[in-house]
């Protein structure tokens, strides 16, 4: 019995010791949670309510921003000429009106200088509906770099707000700004040109919703898909970061003599010239500016992978492309033969009612796959594309191949001559003028090319 009694006593003593231990721990935790520097969840920096705020002023040594709420919507009232994103203005106002801290670091600071609050880098004035105000001061970044010290002016309690919110407020002006460079859409752009190192690479003009023409350094139609990627790039580019508003030295950004310039135009917004300088290898962004502004900013480089490509890789330029409904006759001189093709398309665009004749013979037939050999031949003729650009020479000699298009509208006639340059290339002469285009001779011998489709058309005619 004595053994069991002693065991029970020992168990009871042990239970008391454990209970005492947890009591001490809990009291210690409660005490610690009240100490400055302890995490106490999200707490408000000041006692105002978000719905009571009617005006906000954010100011530092260089700038002052004023927000006002009208009809429950926030807007930037000053500076009035700053181009801002309305959603960013609303977001910034909500950040201030609901300003919270993650930590109290000092309940009663006797020396606010150690927090950078004796000369705060930013002041936030919140004006309430009753015209009373609160001023929040923002000081130094915390030693760990995870937040910023703040306090309400003339009070001794010091808080920490998140790094994200602190940096957003410190860089308030740029965070509010509209980062759009071109206000319209890609469809609005009617012309585009590019310079590389001050030398024109190309310029193009939109003819209609689906057709673009190259105007320099050569004239010709272009592949809309190829050019479209460049148009999309300039239409959708936005400012990634604002760098310097009034730079004294553009050379350090490579913008004194820009590496590239892209000029584009819309009927609504006029001409915009975007100049690109040095590639910032830390951010993989170009330093850039608009010709109409001094300010330097950064743009993402990924959409501009075409900048260093030669023209022949940027656009697929057709020697001469024209809609079949605009052609009444084509005369083909090739391999010592002259072939005359007459075209009569249906006025209601019913392809099944189109009529074709070749040297007086009906050429409207279809093959076993339901395709018309004449259309295949026509597509091969207008599908001839350049291989390179060669500016300067004057082609000599007679043309080896001549395509003469008789048109239903101006210029009424287009003669395209292929004059031998050497064993591999033709010069292309259009209406008696060298076009600065050269074409490989073997292009005519490609699968589904001019000569193959011509031979298939002749076979169909002679069946």
Order of alpha helices (4+ residues) and beta strands (2+ residues): alpha-beta-beta-beta-beta-alpha-beta-beta-beta-beta-beta-alpha-alpha-beta-beta-beta-beta-alpha-beta-beta-beta-beta-beta-alpha-beta-beta-beta-beta-beta-alpha-beta-beta-beta-beta-beta-alpha
